[in-house]
């Protein structure tokens, strides 16, 4: 028994490294929650509400962690009882009634009670006698066409989702409907939770106020009028309520599924949703189980035993509607027998079956061979403060898109509302970073408006509102944000001004304590940022990639890359900050006629690309980085060097899908005005 306790602690510590410590997981969730709250009003203004679901939203950052997005029109209301119609106003709201009679538990039909103004929804309607129903099949197909036409994604239907690939990463978009109410079929769940004492009454109350979704998939493919009742929002709240041992047990079970069960079974019918359901049931029903680090493996084994039992009897009861047997179609007949045999063989091996996991094997083997090995499960011994900062700042992403001045005002109003709340330090800095992103995006949107309306000779332009917004953005954002200001000034022909900001950026980015991705000199960073608040660390010590939205013209020299990348479904060009720094230095020196300095900067950029080992120029970003070098060489008159750099760009990972632009540059040396005078 002592051996199992010791192995449990070893696995707990390793999973904290692999999945995240309690603070890391909490930080991720706080950043995601803040981003969703900031986006909320602007999304509704665009005609949809949105929620990130899936394992990333739950707090995982495994290689297999997925990003699932749920979209729904906020003016379409799903009701569970006709009496709820009075809560909505028609024709402003489109009301749909769920009908669950003569349908497998967990599924429903959607009876349209008022007309919709959405063409994709209207064309999904089916008339049966005197009623109008929404076809889940037609709805799913209509939205797949919408995704492909709007975003140029290569997508396909997968279950209720439109699955698309972006930079070789798959993500799911589920277009669905939302209900503020709670389905009648799931009412017994409330009483069960109260009897069992989990989740807590507070969490249950929060879940009930959060409602549910209906997603376009039937119990079988031929049942096109059926929709599945989805409790994604409720499940996210339950996962958030887990203690860290419960969360890591869930993560261990996911690793077990992917690295052991799936690796032995090419067509395993199990999915991570079944795993999550299993963990929920064990936590709720086994009150004697102690969810602590030294008991982690025992908790995992209880979950595994329940899964084997479910496969044996061919039943996996949904946590909210137990009558919904989720194995009903997937785990039957030969598939069921084969899966049970596989799981039972693993069960007979006992806990050592975890040695089959590539993630766990090295650490378990070390603990088994060294019986005196001891680990400390205290979080302070698992990850340093610098490690926490690296993890946190890595979560801050520049993903805010602004399409109009009105949207900017909506974002700023929402940020003002949020900042009045009692925010944690991590939420506050996330909001600070998002504010910087909003200000930067409105600046370049205004630049596009000015350019397209030829305002350059008007008094309005002389105020230079673009520069003003970018300067304010720099006060909120990270070190590398100053490059956007230098970029704008270069584009505007103010080369001396641009140069002064570039020198400032160079001085800051060159500091030995700077953090870029996961690369940082921990000793220097710790010494310089000791006792510094998180917001100040962001402004002084954090460098991010320069992200160029392909809808805006940041650098005219990159026009072909922007055009081709956008055509291939890539919304953003990501350029390493040092590459962008040298790029702008070269452009400024060239325009100022300083040939010596431009050649020196060109040599610095080439040296960086030739000798960097991925620290300053990450491997996925080398296609655009070599492209930038080629452009600079072409600007400076080095045609042979430029051709060589373009060829090298073609040999890199096609992260930005700019090969067509590269080929155009290689074959159009005699038509440089195409690239440089746009």
C-alpha positions in Angstrom: 0.0 0.0 0.0 2.8 2.4 0.8 4.2 1.8 -2.6 0.9 2.9 -4.2 0.9 6.0 -2.1 4.4 6.9 -3.2 3.7 6.2 -6.8 0.5 8.3 -6.6 2.6 11.3 -5.4 5.1 10.8 -8.2 2.3 10.7 -10.8 0.6 13.8 -9.2 3.8 15.8 -9.4 4.4 14.7 -13.0 0.9 15.5 -14.0 1.3 19.0 -12.4 4.3 19.5 -14.8 2.4 18.0 -17.7 -1.1 19.4 -17.2 -0.4 22.3 -14.8 -0.2 23.3 -11.2 -3.3 24.5 -9.4 -2.3 28.2 -9.9 -1.5 27.6 -13.6 -4.9 26.0 -14.3 -6.7 28.8 -12.4 -4.8 31.4 -14.4 -5.7 29.8 -17.7 -9.4 29.8 -16.8 -9.3 33.4 -15.6 -7.8 34.6 -18.9 -10.3 32.6 -20.9 -13.2 33.9 -18.8 -12.0 37.5 -19.1 -11.6 37.2 -22.9 -15.0 35.7 -23.3 -16.6 38.5 -21.2 -14.8 41.2 -23.2 -15.9 39.8 -26.5 -19.5 39.1 -25.4 -21.2 42.4 -26.3 -19.3 42.8 -29.6 -20.1 39.3 -30.7 -23.8 39.9 -30.0 -23.5 43.1 -32.1 -22.2 41.0 -34.9 -25.3 38.7 -34.7 -24.0 35.8 -32.6 -23.0 34.9 -29.1 -20.0 32.6 -28.6 -18.5 30.3 -26.1 -15.2 28.4 -26.1 -15.7 24.8 -24.9 -13.6 21.6 -25.0 -10.6 20.6 -23.0 -8.7 23.9 -23.5 -11.6 25.8 -21.9 -11.5 23.4 -19.0 -7.9 24.3 -18.4 -5.9 21.6 -20.2 -3.0 22.4 -22.5 -2.2 18.9 -23.7 -1.1 18.3 -27.3 -4.5 16.7 -27.9 -6.4 19.5 -26.2 -9.1 20.7 -28.5 -10.7 24.1 -29.1 -14.4 23.9 -29.6 -16.4 27.0 -30.4 -20.2 27.2 -29.9 -22.0 30.0 -31.8 -25.7 30.9 -31.4 -27.9 33.8 -32.5 -28.9 35.7 -29.3 -32.3 36.7 -30.6 -33.4 33.0 -31.1 -34.8 31.7 -27.8 -35.4 28.1 -26.9 -38.2 27.4 -24.4 -39.0 24.2 -22.5 -42.7 25.0 -21.9 -45.2 27.1 -23.8 -45.8 29.3 -20.7 -42.3 30.7 -21.2 -43.3 32.3 -24.5 -44.5 35.3 -22.5 -40.9 36.0 -21.4 -39.9 37.1 -24.9 -41.0 39.8 -27.4 -42.0 39.0 -30.9 -41.1 39.7 -33.6 -37.8 40.8 -32.1 -37.3 37.3 -30.8 -37.6 34.0 -32.7 -39.0 31.4 -30.2 -38.5 27.6 -30.5 -40.2 25.0 -28.3 -38.4 21.8 -27.5 -40.4 18.6 -27.9 -39.1 15.4 -26.4 -42.0 13.0 -26.8 -41.2 9.8 -28.7 -37.5 10.7 -29.0 -34.6 9.0 -27.3 -33.7 10.6 -23.9 -31.2 13.5 -24.3 -32.6 14.5 -27.7 -35.4 16.9 -28.8 -37.2 18.4 -31.8 -37.3 22.2 -32.3 -40.7 23.5 -33.1 -40.6 27.0 -34.5 -43.2 29.2 -32.9 -42.3 32.5 -34.6 -40.5 33.3 -37.9 -36.8 33.8 -38.2 -35.0 36.5 -40.2 -31.9 34.3 -40.7 -31.8 32.8 -44.2 -29.7 29.8 -43.0 -32.4 29.0 -40.4 -35.4 29.6 -42.7 -33.9 27.3 -45.3 -33.5 24.6 -42.6 -37.2 24.5 -41.9 -39.3 21.4 -42.5 -43.2 21.5 -42.5 -44.9 18.5 -40.9 -48.7 18.8 -40.9 -49.4 22.2 -39.4 -46.1 22.6 -37.6 -42.7 24.0 -38.6 -39.6 22.1 -37.4 -35.9 22.8 -37.8 -33.9 20.1 -39.6 -30.6 19.5 -37.8 -29.1 18.1 -41.0 -30.1 21.1 -43.2 -29.0 23.5 -40.4 -25.6 21.8 -40.2 -25.1 21.8 -44.0 -26.1 25.4 -44.4 -23.6 26.5 -41.7 -20.9 24.4 -43.2 -21.3 26.3 -46.5 -21.3 29.6 -44.5 -18.0 28.7 -42.8 -16.3 27.8 -46.0 -17.5 30.9 -47.9 -16.8 33.4 -45.1 -13.5 32.1 -43.7 -12.0 30.1 -46.7 -11.5 27.2 -44.3 -11.3 23.6 -45.7 -14.0 22.3 -43.4 -16.3 19.3 -43.1 -19.1 18.1 -40.9 -18.1 16.1 -37.8 -20.9 15.3 -35.5 -22.8 18.5 -34.7 -19.8 20.6 -35.7 -18.1 22.2 -38.7 -14.5 21.0 -38.3 -11.8 23.1 -40.0 -8.0 23.0 -40.1 -6.0 26.2 -39.4 -2.2 25.8 -39.6 -2.6 22.0 -39.2 -4.6 22.4 -36.0 -8.2 21.1 -36.1 -10.9 23.1 -34.3 -14.7 22.6 -34.2 -17.4 25.2 -34.7 -20.8 24.2 -33.4 -23.6 26.4 -34.6 -26.5 25.9 -32.2 -29.2 27.5 -30.1 -29.2 28.5 -26.4 -31.9 28.3 -23.8 -31.9 30.3 -20.5 -34.1 27.6 -19.0 -33.5 24.1 -17.7 -34.9 21.1 -19.6 -37.7 19.2 -17.8 -35.9 15.8 -18.5 -32.9 17.0 -16.5 -34.9 18.2 -13.4 -34.2 15.0 -11.4 -30.5 15.9 -11.7 -31.0 18.8 -9.3 -32.5 16.5 -6.6 -29.7 13.9 -7.1 -27.0 16.6 -6.6 -28.7 17.8 -3.4 -28.9 14.3 -2.0 -25.3 13.4 -2.9 -23.8 16.8 -1.9 -21.9 17.2 -5.1 -21.7 19.6 -6.9 -22.5 22.1 -4.2 -25.8 24.0 -4.0 -24.0 27.1 -5.2 -22.6 25.4 -8.3 -26.0 23.8 -9.0 -27.7 27.2 -8.7 -25.1 28.7 -11.0 -25.6 25.9 -13.5 -29.4 26.3 -13.5 -29.1 30.0 -14.2 -26.7 29.2 -17.1 -29.2 27.2 -19.1 -28.3 24.7 -21.9 -27.7 24.4 -25.7 -29.2 22.3 -28.4 -26.8 21.2 -31.1 -27.6 19.9 -34.6 -27.1 16.1 -34.4 -29.7 13.3 -34.0 -29.6 10.1 -32.1 -28.9 8.4 -35.5 -27.9 10.0 -38.8 -31.3 9.4 -40.4 -33.2 11.3 -37.7 -32.8 14.7 -39.2 -35.4 16.4 -37.0 -33.6 15.5 -33.8 -31.3 17.8 -31.9 -29.0 16.9 -29.0 -29.4 18.6 -25.7 -25.9 19.9 -24.7 -24.8 20.7 -21.2 -21.4 22.1 -22.2 -21.8 25.2 -20.1 -22.8 23.2 -17.0 -19.9 20.7 -17.5 -17.4 23.5 -17.6 -18.7 24.9 -14.3 -18.5 21.4 -12.8 -14.9 20.9 -14.0 -14.0 24.3 -12.6 -15.4 23.2 -9.2 -13.2 20.1 -9.0 -10.2 20.1 -6.6 -6.9 19.8 -8.3 -6.5 16.1 -7.6 -9.9 15.4 -9.2 -8.9 17.6 -12.2 -5.6 15.7 -12.5 -7.4 12.4 -12.3 -9.6 13.5 -15.2 -6.4 14.5 -17.1 -4.7 11.1 -16.2 -7.7 9.3 -17.6 -7.5 11.4 -20.8 -3.8 10.5 -21.2 -4.7 6.8 -20.4 -7.3 6.9 -23.2 -5.1 8.5 -25.8 -1.7 6.8 -25.1 -2.8 3.4 -24.0 -6.4 2.5 -25.1 -6.4 4.3 -28.4 -2.8 3.2 -29.3 -3.9 -0.4 -29.0 -7.2 0.1 -30.8 -7.3 1.8 -34.2 -11.0 2.4 -34.0 -11.7 2.9 -30.3 -15.3 3.9 -29.8 -14.4 5.7 -26.6 -14.0 9.5 -26.4 -13.0 12.0 -23.8 -16.6 12.9 -23.1 -17.2 9.4 -21.8 -14.1 9.8 -19.6 -15.4 13.0 -18.2 -18.8 11.5 -17.5 -17.2 8.6 -15.7 -15.2 10.9 -13.4 -18.3 12.9 -12.6 -20.2 9.8 -11.6 -17.4 8.5 -9.4 -17.0 11.9 -7.6 -20.7 12.1 -7.0 -21.4 8.6 -5.9 -18.3 7.5 -3.9 -18.2 9.8 -0.9 -15.6 7.6 0.9 -13.0 8.3 -1.8 -10.3 10.7 -0.7 -9.3 13.0 -3.5 -5.7 13.8 -2.4 -2.3 13.5 -4.1 -1.3 10.4 -2.2 -4.6 8.7 -3.3 -4.6 9.8 -6.9 -4.0 6.3 -8.4 -6.7 4.8 -6.3 -9.1 7.4 -7.5 -8.0 6.7 -11.1 -8.5 3.0 -10.6 -12.1 3.6 -9.3 -12.9 5.5 -12.5 -11.3 2.8 -14.7 -13.3 0.1 -12.9 -16.6 2.0 -13.6 -15.6 2.4 -17.2 -15.0 -1.3 -17.6 -18.4 -2.0 -15.9 -20.1 0.3 -18.3 -18.5 -1.3 -21.3 -19.5 -4.8 -19.9 -23.2 -3.9 -19.6 -23.2 -1.6 -22.7 -24.4 1.5 -20.8 -22.9 4.9 -20.3 -25.5 7.0 -18.5 -25.4 10.8 -19.3 -24.6 12.7 -16.1 -27.6 15.0 -16.5 -30.1 12.7 -18.1 -29.1 9.1 -17.1 -31.8 7.6 -19.3 -29.6 8.7 -22.2 -27.3 5.7 -22.7 -24.4 7.3 -24.7 -23.1 3.8 -25.6 -26.4 2.9 -27.3 -25.1 3.3 -30.9 -21.3 3.3 -30.4 -20.5 0.5 -28.0 -22.5 -2.6 -29.1 -21.9 -6.1 -30.5 -18.4 -7.0 -31.7 -17.1 -3.5 -30.9 -18.3 -3.8 -27.3 -16.9 -7.3 -26.8 -13.5 -6.3 -28.3 -13.3 -3.2 -26.2 -14.2 -5.0 -23.0 -11.5 -7.6 -23.7 -8.9 -4.9 -24.2 -9.9 -3.0 -21.0 -10.0 -6.2 -18.9 -6.5 -7.2 -20.1 -5.3 -3.8 -18.9 -7.2 -4.2 -15.6 -5.5 -7.5 -14.9 -2.1 -5.8 -15.2 -3.1 -3.5 -12.4 -1.5 0.0 -11.9 1.6 -1.1 -13.8 -0.5 -0.9 -17.0 0.3 2.9 -16.7 3.8 2.0 -17.8 2.4 1.7 -21.3 2.0 5.5 -21.3 4.9 7.4 -22.9 4.2 10.4 -20.6 4.2 8.4 -17.3 6.6 5.6 -18.0 9.9 7.4 -17.3 8.7 8.8 -14.0 7.0 5.6 -12.8 10.0 3.5 -13.8 12.3 5.8 -11.8 10.0 5.5 -8.7 9.7 1.8 -9.0 13.5 1.2 -9.3 14.3 3.7 -6.6 12.3 2.8 -3.5 13.7 5.7 -1.5 12.6 8.3 -4.0 10.4 10.9 -2.4 8.7 13.9 -4.0 7.1 17.0 -2.6 3.5 17.7 -3.7 3.6 21.3 -2.4 3.0 23.6 -5.4 5.9 25.9 -4.5 8.3 23.0 -5.1 6.6 22.0 -8.4 6.9 25.3 -10.3 8.8 28.5 -9.6 7.4 32.0 -9.7 9.2 32.6 -13.0 7.6 29.4 -14.3 4.2 30.7 -13.3 4.9 34.0 -15.1 6.0 32.2 -18.3 2.8 30.1 -18.2 0.6 33.1 -17.5 2.0 35.4 -20.1 1.8 32.6 -22.7 -1.9 32.6 -22.2 -2.3 36.3 -23.3 -3.1 36.2 -27.0 -3.9 39.0 -29.4 -7.2 37.7 -30.7 -9.5 40.8 -30.7 -10.8 41.8 -34.1 -12.6 45.2 -34.6 -14.5 45.8 -37.8 -16.0 49.3 -37.1 -15.8 52.4 -34.9 -19.1 51.3 -33.3 -17.5 48.0 -32.3 -14.6 49.8 -30.7 -17.0 51.8 -28.6 -18.8 48.6 -27.6 -15.5 47.0 -26.5 -14.4 50.1 -24.5 -17.8 50.3 -22.7 -17.6 46.6 -21.9 -14.0 46.9 -20.6 -15.2 49.8 -18.3 -17.9 47.6 -16.9 -15.6 44.7 -16.3 -12.9 46.8 -14.6 -15.4 47.9 -12.0 -15.7 44.4 -10.7 -13.6 42.7 -8.0 -11.0 41.2 -10.4 -8.1 39.0 -9.5 -4.6 40.2 -10.5 -4.5 37.7 -13.4 -7.9 38.9 -14.7 -6.8 42.5 -14.3 -3.6 42.1 -16.3 -5.5 40.0 -18.9 -7.9 43.0 -19.3 -5.0 45.4 -19.5 -3.5 43.4 -22.3 -6.8 43.1 -24.1 -7.3 46.9 -23.8 -3.9 47.3 -25.5 -5.1 45.0 -28.3 -8.4 46.9 -28.7 -6.6 50.3 -29.0 -4.0 48.9 -31.4 -6.7 47.4 -33.6 -8.8 50.6 -33.7 -5.7 52.5 -34.7 -5.0 50.5 -37.8 -8.7 50.3 -38.6 -8.8 54.1 -38.6 -5.7 54.1 -40.8 -7.5 51.9 -43.3 -10.5 54.3 -43.2 -8.3 57.3 -43.8 -6.4 55.6 -46.6 -9.6 54.4 -48.3 -11.3 57.8 -48.1 -8.3 59.9 -49.0 -8.4 62.0 -45.9 -4.7 62.8 -45.9 -5.1 66.5 -46.8 -7.9 67.2 -44.3 -7.7 68.7 -40.9 -9.1 65.5 -39.4 -5.9 63.6 -40.4 -3.6 66.2 -39.0 -4.7 65.3 -35.5 -2.9 61.9 -36.1 -5.4 59.9 -34.1 -3.7 56.7 -35.2 -0.5 57.6 -33.6 -2.3 58.7 -30.5 -4.1 55.4 -30.1 -0.9 53.4 -30.7 1.0 55.4 -28.1 -1.7 54.7 -25.5 -1.7 51.1 -26.5 2.0 50.9 -25.7 1.4 52.1 -22.2 -0.9 49.1 -21.6 0.8 46.4 -23.6 4.1 44.5 -23.6 7.6 45.6 -24.7 7.2 44.7 -28.4 4.0 46.7 -28.8 6.2 49.7 -29.6 7.0 48.1 -32.9 3.5 48.7 -34.1 4.0 52.5 -33.6 7.4 52.4 -35.4 5.7 50.4 -38.2 2.9 52.9 -38.6 5.3 55.9 -38.7 7.4 54.1 -41.3 4.4 53.5 -43.5 3.4 57.1 -43.1 6.8 58.3 -44.3 8.0 59.7 -41.0 11.2 57.8 -41.0 13.1 59.8 -38.4 10.2 59.4 -35.9 10.0 55.7 -36.7 13.7 55.4 -36.2 13.6 57.0 -32.7 11.0 54.4 -31.5 12.9 51.6 -33.1 16.0 52.5 -31.1 13.8 52.5 -27.9 12.4 49.1 -28.8 15.9 47.7 -29.6 17.1 48.9 -26.2 14.2 47.2 -24.4 14.1 44.0 -26.3 17.8 43.5 -25.9 17.7 43.4 -22.1 18.9 40.1 -20.6 15.8 39.6 -18.5 13.3 39.7 -21.4 10.8 36.8 -21.7 9.8 35.6 -25.2 7.5 32.6 -25.3 9.0 30.1 -22.8 12.5 31.5 -23.3 13.9 33.5 -20.4 17.0 33.8 -18.3 15.4 32.8 -15.1 18.0 34.4 -12.8 18.1 37.7 -14.6 14.3 37.8 -14.8 13.9 37.0 -11.2 16.5 39.6 -10.1 15.1 42.4 -12.2 11.3 41.8 -11.6 11.5 41.0 -7.9 8.6 42.5 -6.1 7.3 44.0 -9.4 3.5 43.7 -9.9 2.3 41.5 -12.8 1.1 44.5 -14.8 4.6 46.1 -14.7 6.2 42.8 -15.6 4.1 42.7 -18.8 5.1 46.3 -19.7 8.8 45.9 -18.9 9.9 42.3 -19.5 7.5 40.5 -21.9 8.0 40.3 -25.6 5.4 38.9 -28.0 5.2 38.1 -31.7 4.1 41.0 -33.9 0.7 40.0 -35.2 -0.5 41.5 -38.5 -4.2 41.1 -39.2 -4.5 40.3 -42.9 -7.4 42.7 -43.2 -5.1 45.7 -42.5 -2.2 47.2 -44.3 0.5 47.5 -41.6 3.6 47.3 -43.9 3.0 47.9 -47.6 6.1 45.7 -48.4 4.2 42.7 -47.1 1.1 43.2 -49.3 1.5 40.0 -51.4 2.1 37.9 -48.3 -1.0 39.4 -46.6 -3.1 38.8 -49.8 -2.0 35.2 -50.4 -2.1 34.2 -46.7 -5.6 35.6 -46.4 -6.8 33.8 -49.5 -5.5 30.5 -48.0 -7.6 31.0 -44.8 -4.8 32.4 -42.5 -6.1 35.5 -40.7 -2.9 36.7 -39.2 0.8 37.0 -40.1 3.0 36.3 -37.0 6.5 37.7 -37.2 9.1 37.3 -34.4 9.8 40.7 -32.8 13.6 40.7 -33.6 12.8 39.9 -37.2 10.4 42.8 -37.4 12.8 45.1 -35.5 15.6 44.5 -38.1 13.0 44.7 -41.0 11.9 48.2 -39.9 15.5 49.3 -39.3 16.4 48.3 -42.8 13.4 50.0 -44.4 14.0 53.2 -42.4 17.8 53.3 -43.2 17.0 52.6 -46.9 14.5 55.5 -47.1 16.9 57.8 -45.3 19.7 56.9 -47.7 22.0 55.5 -45.0 23.4 52.6 -47.1 26.1 51.6 -44.5 23.5 51.2 -41.7 21.0 49.4 -43.9 23.6 46.9 -44.9 24.7 46.4 -41.3 21.1 45.8 -40.2 20.6 43.4 -43.2 23.7 41.5 -42.0 22.3 41.4 -38.5 19.0 39.9 -39.7 20.7 37.3 -41.9 23.0 36.3 -39.0 19.9 35.9 -36.7 18.2 33.6 -39.2 21.3 31.5 -39.9 22.3 30.8 -36.4 19.2 31.0 -34.2 18.2 27.7 -32.8 14.5 28.5 -32.3 14.9 30.8 -29.3 14.4 34.1 -31.1 12.9 32.8 -34.4 10.5 29.9 -33.6 10.5 27.2 -36.3 6.9 27.7 -37.4 7.6 31.4 -38.1 10.7 30.8 -40.3 8.7 30.9 -43.5 7.7 34.5 -43.1 11.1 35.4 -41.4 13.1 34.2 -44.4 10.6 35.9 -46.7 11.2 39.2 -44.8 15.0 38.8 -45.3 14.4 38.2 -49.0 12.3 41.4 -49.2 15.0 43.4 -47.4 17.7 42.1 -49.7 15.6 42.9 -52.7 15.0 46.5 -51.4 18.8 46.9 -50.9 19.6 45.6 -54.4 20.9 42.2 -53.5 18.9 40.1 -56.1 20.9 36.9 -55.7 20.7 37.0 -51.9 17.0 37.7 -52.2 16.4 34.7 -54.5 18.3 32.5 -52.1 16.3 33.7 -49.1 13.0 33.1 -51.0 14.1 29.6 -51.8 14.9 29.0 -48.1 11.5 30.3 -47.2 9.9 27.7 -49.4 11.8 25.0 -47.6 10.4 25.9 -44.2 7.2 24.7 -42.5 4.4 26.4 -44.4 2.9 28.0 -41.3 1.5 31.1 -43.1 0.8 29.4 -46.5 2.6 32.2 -48.4 4.4 30.0 -51.0 2.4 31.5 -53.8 3.6 35.0 -52.8 7.2 33.7 -52.6 7.0 32.3 -56.1 5.5 35.6 -57.3 8.5 37.4 -55.8 11.0 35.0 -57.3 9.5 35.4 -60.8 8.8 39.1 -60.8 12.1 40.8 -60.1 11.5 43.0 -63.2 8.1 44.2 -61.8 9.1 45.5 -58.3 6.5 48.2 -58.4 3.9 45.3 -57.8 5.5 44.8 -54.4 6.9 48.1 -53.4 4.5 50.8 -54.7 1.2 49.4 -53.5 
